[in-house]
């Protein structure tokens, strides 16, 4: 089955890891854009995005999943 994973938080990473270990074709990840923490100068990448990029997956980070950009 071809799947598109949607998520951002660290709770979703184990689910993505399990899906990647199966015969399913995970074609990409839709995740929220990085946001800076109050005391950090740079925005931190989510654990799901880090994993997806490490596996060579396509990553989309629209400002809103309701935007025209996200629906294309």
C-alpha positions, 0 to 999 in steps of 0.5 A, spaced: 500 500 500 502 507 498 502 511 504 503 518 505 504 520 513 502 526 516 505 528 523 510 532 526 511 531 534 515 525 537 509 521 538 509 519 531 516 517 529 515 510 532 509 509 527 513 512 522 519 507 523 514 501 524 511 503 517 518 503 514 519 496 516 513 493 513 512 492 505 508 498 505 511 504 500 511 510 504 512 515 499 513 522 503 511 526 510 507 532 511 509 536 517 509 542 520 514 547 518 520 548 524 518 553 529 524 556 533 524 555 541 524 561 545 531 560 547 534 557 541 536 562 535 535 556 530 528 552 529 529 545 531 527 540 525 522 535 528 524 527 529 519 525 524 522 530 519 529 528 521 527 520 520 524 521 513 530 525 510 535 520 513 531 515 509 530 519 502 523 520 503 520 527 500 518 532 505 512 537 505 512 542 510 506 547 508 504 553 513 497 550 513 495 543 511 488 547 509 492 552 504 492 551 496 499 549 496 498 543 501 492 541 496 497 540 490 
